[in-house]
């Protein structure tokens, strides 16, 4: 269930009692905007939550089983590299979409739960929040933080990984597919939050 706002304008909510969902608010009405410091604090709380460590372990295990990024090798060394990359990529994306760009663009990274309504209305609202968000002043605007933040994080990863390896088109495609998988997970979590 989505959380009621905590004293700092975020929640202590978890999806399925495990996944951090601290930016989802129910029955919140109009809250004061989060300060830049509060945006960074809640994203730090999300990025280093106890759930994230096994989650990135699972992603690294899937990458190991698929032998994605074969340059990383297999065994403990290959798994460790994949784990580090998954953790770093996810954390960079969290900060870009939830703190850095929202602070620069004065956007509110919180998800305001629709609450009650018909299934299709709630689904439509949840999906629309991928593209529309509240500004710090309370109005609605394009969710540039989410759209460009995810793209910037993926681009950063492609450039950093390409600088270590051959800059082949095949490598960029593999990295792009892995980035899209992580971003699709984020969008699915946003939609699920509409029903928590």
C-alpha positions in Angstrom: 0.0 0.0 0.0 1.3 3.5 -0.8 2.5 5.4 2.1 1.2 8.4 3.7 3.7 11.3 3.6 6.3 11.1 6.2 7.5 14.3 7.9 10.0 15.0 5.1 7.5 14.6 2.2 8.4 11.1 1.3 7.1 7.7 2.5 8.4 4.6 4.1 6.4 2.4 1.7 7.7 -0.8 0.2 6.2 -2.7 -2.8 5.5 -6.3 -1.7 6.9 -5.4 1.7 10.5 -5.4 0.2 11.1 -3.1 -2.7 11.8 0.6 -1.6 8.9 2.8 -2.8 9.8 5.9 -0.8 8.7 8.4 -3.5 5.1 7.1 -3.8 2.6 9.1 -1.8 -1.1 8.4 -1.2 -3.7 11.1 -0.3 -0.9 13.6 -0.4 -2.7 16.6 -1.9 -0.3 19.5 -2.4 2.9 19.1 -0.5 5.8 21.6 -0.4 8.5 20.8 -2.9 11.4 18.7 -1.8 14.6 20.7 -1.5 17.7 19.7 -3.5 19.1 18.2 -0.3 15.9 16.2 0.4 15.9 14.8 -3.2 19.5 13.6 -2.8 18.8 12.2 0.6 15.8 10.1 -0.5 17.6 8.8 -3.6 20.6 7.8 -1.4 18.2 6.0 0.9 16.7 4.2 -2.1 20.0 3.4 -3.8 21.6 1.9 -0.8 18.5 0.2 0.7 19.0 -3.4 1.8 16.8 -4.6 -1.1 19.1 -3.3 -3.7 22.1 -5.5 -2.9 20.4 -8.9 -3.7 18.6 -7.2 -6.6 21.8 -6.3 -8.3 23.1 -9.8 -7.3 20.2 -11.3 -9.3 20.9 -9.0 -12.3 24.6 -10.0 -12.2 23.6 -13.7 -12.0 21.3 -13.4 -15.0 24.2 -11.6 -16.9 26.5 -14.4 -15.8 24.2 -17.1 -17.0 23.7 -15.3 -20.4 27.4 -14.5 -20.6 26.5 -10.9 -21.3 29.7 -8.8 -21.6 31.8 -11.9 -22.3 34.9 -9.7 -21.8 34.1 -9.9 -18.0 34.7 -13.7 -18.1 33.0 -16.3 -15.8 33.5 -17.4 -12.3 33.7 -15.2 -9.2 35.7 -12.5 -11.1 33.2 -12.2 -13.9 30.3 -12.2 -11.5 32.0 -9.5 -9.4 32.4 -7.3 -12.5 28.8 -7.7 -13.5 27.6 -7.0 -10.0 29.7 -3.8 -9.8 28.4 -2.6 -13.2 24.8 -3.4 -12.4 25.1 -1.6 -9.0 26.9 1.4 -10.5 24.5 1.7 -13.5 21.4 1.5 -11.3 22.7 4.0 -8.8 23.7 6.5 -11.4 20.3 6.2 -13.0 18.6 6.6 -9.7 20.5 9.8 -9.0 20.0 11.2 -12.5 16.3 10.6 -12.6 15.5 11.3 -9.0 17.9 14.0 -7.8 20.2 15.6 -10.3 17.8 16.4 -13.1 14.8 17.0 -10.8 16.9 19.6 -8.9 18.2 21.3 -12.1 14.7 21.3 -13.8 12.8 21.9 -10.6 10.7 18.8 -11.0 9.1 16.7 -8.2 10.5 13.1 -8.4 7.6 11.8 -6.2 4.7 9.7 -7.6 1.3 10.9 -6.3 -0.9 7.8 -6.1 -4.2 8.1 -7.8 -5.9 6.1 -5.1 -9.3 4.8 -6.1 -10.8 4.4 -9.5 -11.5 2.0 -12.3 -8.6 -0.3 -13.4 -8.1 1.3 -16.8 -8.2 4.8 -15.4 -5.6 3.9 -12.8 -3.5 2.1 -15.3 -3.7 5.1 -17.7 -2.7 7.5 -14.9 0.3 5.3 -13.8 1.6 5.0 -17.4 1.1 8.7 -18.0 3.4 9.5 -15.0 6.3 8.0 -17.0 5.9 11.0 -19.3 4.2 13.6 -17.0 5.3 14.8 -13.6 4.7 17.6 -11.2 6.9 20.6 -11.1 8.2 21.9 -7.8 5.6 24.7 -8.1 2.8 22.1 -8.3 1.9 22.2 -12.0 2.3 19.4 -14.5 5.0 19.2 -17.1 6.9 16.7 -19.3 8.9 14.3 -17.2 12.2 15.3 -18.6 14.0 14.1 -15.5 12.9 10.5 -16.1 13.2 10.4 -19.8 16.5 12.2 -20.2 18.0 11.0 -16.9 17.6 7.3 -17.9 19.0 8.1 -21.3 22.0 10.0 -19.8 22.7 7.2 -17.4 22.6 4.6 -20.2 24.8 6.8 -22.4 27.3 7.3 -19.6 27.5 3.5 -19.2 28.0 2.9 -22.9 30.8 5.5 -23.1 32.6 4.2 -20.0 32.3 0.5 -21.0 33.3 1.3 -24.6 36.5 3.1 -23.4 37.6 -0.1 -21.7 36.8 -2.4 -24.7 36.7 -2.4 -28.4 34.2 0.2 -29.5 32.3 -2.2 -31.7 28.7 -1.7 -32.8 28.0 -5.2 -31.4 29.2 -4.1 -28.0 27.1 -0.9 -28.0 24.1 -3.0 -29.0 24.6 -5.4 -26.1 25.1 -2.6 -23.6 22.0 -0.8 -25.0 19.8 -3.9 -24.6 21.0 -4.3 -21.0 20.3 -0.7 -20.3 16.8 -1.0 -21.8 16.1 -4.0 -19.6 16.9 -2.0 -16.5 14.9 1.0 -17.6 11.9 -1.2 -18.5 12.1 -2.6 -14.9 11.9 1.0 -13.6 8.9 1.8 -15.7 7.1 -1.4 -14.6 7.8 -0.6 -11.0 6.3 2.9 -11.5 3.1 1.3 -12.9 3.0 -1.3 -10.1 3.2 1.6 -7.6 -0.2 2.7 -8.9 -1.7 -0.4 -7.5 0.2 -0.8 -4.2 
